[in-house]
């Protein structure tokens, strides 16, 4: 792998264990502070080879003792991520480097990390080394993947539900509607997304609907059930559709999920 100044991150002869020079190494090993930090800390020479790593770096990367000498975190990059990481490293130039990728530890264990690094320059303006951090973000990535799967399941259940469903904002505006609701009300999806539920609710039922929505937003109710009349598009002046409504707050947001079916 080639870094911006043309030196190789791998393939070069390793120096003696943690052999460093001058104030660069001194700043990295200032007291016991770096050893006690819960985040991985590393300092590398101009070729990207480690001259100092703390205990957290060793623990995260699964490297024991002096085995980290001369090793770069990039040596551990999971093969499927290597080309992307190399490209991002080349593109960063003199700017600070930040990248999320997987590394492969001993025994084939794969984890996610985020690496951030800055270059150290000599008096002549040449890169003399790098200092950076390495953080294990595996749990965060698992959470993001679980959320992605749950969102995909929700979209599928929402879109193909046999009853009308919608997400509404606190002001009543439709944020998302499914096909069945469009069929019940006679509106297209784009038309409903320009409206609030106030606009299609029968005036005699509106105050009760608004009171229920306020109670949900204020946390006074977990679920609001009621029946009300809707004016569908083709019958705004002469008819209505009666619906059984079940409303609840969506977790982690202030939007309301409601389900309706004709009665």
Buried (B, 14 or more C-beta within 10 A) or exposed (E): BEBBEEBEBBEBEEBEEBEBEEEBBEEBBEEEEBEEBEBBBBBBBBBBBBBBBBBBBBEBBBBEEEEBBBBBBBBBBBEEBBEEBBEBBEEBEEEEBBBBBBBBEEEEEEBBBBBBBBBBEEEEEEBBBBBBBBBBBBEEBEEEEEEEEEEEEEEEEBEEBEBBBBBBEEEBBBBBBBBBBBEBBBBEEEBBBEBBBBBBBBEEBBEBBBEBBEBBEEEEBEEBEBEBBBBBEEEEEEEBBBBBBBBBBEEEEEBBBBBBBEE
